[in-house]
């Protein structure tokens, strides 16, 4: 019974992975393809819909060939597979650049609909637009609360508050330390000045004593 349960799981997980053949290049292509497929449903990508659909189909077919090569199937040539992977990698880069360009435009044009359709895609580089993103979401917060990224936005704000509080505490501690250091420096300076004055006074007293003693001695000798 346990075998019957484990085998389907192994089957599912085996197809959840990417081919190990040229994985450095293939992982990027295969991991991005689902996000790229979603672009075909966005109105601003309507003119690229057919190209996107064809690209996704080619990725799926090449992925199967990759698994076949990995399993030792000699029907497929590794070099041919690599060249195809390189071609798809270039197309991947084009779609990613296009998606990010549309995403930036959606922010600049206050286009909340396109923004919502793109913001949750992994191929969109959100950290590079961090400040613009925050300002945009703050302005259109009510419309964007149903996006997955909104949770990240709230978490980031909370982290920033914690970090700002930490920095404020550090600045206050440093200011207190500097103030204490200044007080100590003044105290030490006063102490040294007092010691110097005390030393000068003692020297004057000693010299006066010597002078009196000398006068007394001379007086006795004359007497």
C-alpha positions in Angstrom: 0.0 0.0 0.0 2.9 2.4 0.9 4.5 1.7 -2.5 1.3 2.6 -4.3 1.4 6.0 -2.5 5.1 6.7 -3.0 5.3 5.8 -6.7 2.8 8.5 -7.9 4.7 11.1 -5.7 8.0 10.1 -7.3 6.4 10.4 -10.7 5.1 13.9 -10.0 8.3 15.2 -8.5 10.4 13.8 -11.4 8.4 16.0 -13.8 8.5 19.0 -11.4 12.2 19.2 -12.0 14.2 20.6 -15.0 16.6 18.5 -17.1 20.1 18.4 -15.6 21.6 18.7 -19.0 22.9 22.3 -19.4 20.9 23.2 -16.3 22.6 26.5 -15.9 21.0 27.8 -19.0 17.9 25.5 -19.0 16.7 26.3 -15.5 16.2 30.0 -16.4 14.3 29.2 -19.5 12.1 26.5 -17.9 11.5 28.3 -14.7 10.3 31.5 -16.5 8.1 29.9 -19.1 4.9 29.8 -16.9 5.2 33.5 -16.2 5.8 34.2 -19.9 2.7 32.2 -20.8 0.6 34.5 -18.5 1.7 37.5 -20.6 -0.5 36.2 -23.5 -3.6 36.9 -21.4 -2.7 40.5 -20.7 -4.2 43.0 -23.2 -1.0 45.1 -23.6 0.7 41.9 -24.9 -2.1 41.0 -27.4 0.2 41.6 -30.4 2.7 39.1 -29.0 0.1 36.4 -28.0 0.8 34.0 -30.9 4.6 34.4 -30.4 4.3 33.7 -26.7 2.1 30.6 -27.3 4.5 29.2 -29.8 7.5 29.9 -27.5 5.8 28.1 -24.6 5.1 25.1 -26.7 8.7 25.0 -27.9 10.0 25.2 -24.3 7.8 22.2 -23.3 8.9 20.1 -26.3 12.6 20.9 -25.6 12.2 20.2 -22.0 11.0 16.7 -22.9 14.1 16.2 -25.1 16.3 17.3 -22.2 14.8 14.6 -20.0 15.2 12.1 -22.8 18.9 13.0 -23.2 19.4 12.8 -19.4 17.9 9.3 -19.4 20.5 8.2 -22.0 18.2 8.3 -25.1 20.7 8.6 -28.1 17.9 9.7 -30.4 18.5 13.3 -29.5 21.8 15.1 -30.0 23.2 17.1 -27.0 24.7 19.8 -29.2 21.4 20.3 -31.1 19.6 20.5 -27.8 22.1 23.1 -26.5 21.7 25.3 -29.7 17.9 25.1 -29.3 18.2 26.0 -25.6 20.4 29.0 -26.5 17.8 30.2 -29.1 15.0 29.9 -26.5 17.2 31.6 -23.9 17.4 34.7 -26.2 13.6 34.7 -26.6 13.3 34.4 -22.9 15.4 37.5 -22.4 13.3 39.4 -24.9 10.0 38.6 -23.1 11.5 39.4 -19.7 12.8 42.8 -21.0 9.4 43.5 -22.6 7.5 42.5 -19.4 9.7 44.8 -17.3 9.4 47.6 -19.8 5.5 47.3 -19.6 5.7 47.1 -15.8 7.7 50.4 -15.6 5.3 52.0 -18.1 2.3 50.9 -15.9 3.8 52.8 -13.0 4.7 55.9 -14.9 1.2 56.0 -16.6 -0.8 55.1 -13.4 -2.1 52.0 -15.2 -3.3 49.9 -12.3 -4.8 47.2 -14.4 -1.5 46.4 -16.2 0.3 46.8 -13.0 -1.9 44.2 -11.2 -1.4 41.7 -14.1 2.4 42.0 -13.9 3.4 42.7 -10.3 3.1 39.1 -9.1 5.1 37.6 -11.9 8.6 36.5 -10.9 10.1 37.7 -14.1 9.4 41.3 -13.2 12.3 43.0 -11.4 10.6 44.7 -8.5 13.6 45.6 -6.3 14.9 47.9 -9.1 11.7 49.9 -8.9 11.4 49.8 -5.1 10.8 53.5 -4.4 8.5 54.0 -7.4 6.6 50.9 -6.3 6.0 52.1 -2.8 4.8 55.5 -4.0 2.5 53.8 -6.6 1.0 51.3 -4.2 0.6 54.0 -1.5 -1.4 56.1 -4.1 -3.5 53.2 -5.3 -3.6 51.1 -2.2 -7.3 50.3 -2.2 -7.1 48.9 -5.8 -4.0 46.8 -5.2 -4.7 45.0 -1.9 -5.8 41.9 -3.7 -2.3 41.4 -5.3 0.2 39.0 -3.7 2.8 41.6 -3.8 0.8 43.8 -1.4 1.7 41.5 1.5 5.4 42.0 0.6 4.8 45.7 0.5 3.3 45.7 4.0 6.1 43.5 5.3 8.7 45.8 3.8 7.1 48.8 5.4 7.1 47.0 8.8 10.8 46.0 8.4 11.7 49.6 7.5 9.9 50.9 10.6 11.9 48.4 12.7 15.2 49.4 11.0 14.4 53.1 11.4 13.7 52.5 15.1 17.0 50.6 15.4 19.0 53.3 13.7 17.3 56.0 15.8 18.2 54.1 19.0 21.8 53.7 17.7 22.0 57.5 17.0 20.6 58.3 20.4 23.1 56.0 22.1 25.9 57.5 20.1 24.8 61.0 20.9 24.6 60.1 24.6 28.1 58.6 24.4 29.4 61.7 22.6 27.8 63.9 25.2 29.3 61.8 28.0 32.7 61.9 26.3 32.5 65.7 26.0 31.6 66.0 29.7 34.5 63.6 30.6 36.8 65.6 28.4 35.8 68.8 30.0 36.2 67.3 33.5 39.6 65.9 32.6 40.7 69.2 31.2 39.5 71.0 34.4 41.2 68.5 36.5 44.5 68.9 34.6 44.1 72.7 34.9 43.5 72.5 38.6 46.5 70.1 39.0 48.6 72.5 37.1 47.5 75.5 39.2 48.0 73.5 42.4 51.5 72.6 41.2 52.3 76.2 40.4 50.9 77.4 43.8 52.9 74.7 45.6 56.0 75.8 43.7 55.4 79.4 44.7 55.0 78.4 48.3 58.1 76.4 48.3 60.1 79.3 46.7 58.7 81.6 49.3 59.7 79.3 52.1 63.2 79.1 50.7 63.4 82.9 50.5 62.2 83.3 54.1 64.6 80.7 55.2 67.4 82.4 53.4 66.6 85.8 54.9 66.4 84.3 58.4 69.7 82.6 57.9 71.4 85.8 56.6 69.9 87.7 59.6 71.4 85.2 62.1 74.8 85.4 60.4 74.8 89.2 60.6 73.7 89.1 64.2 
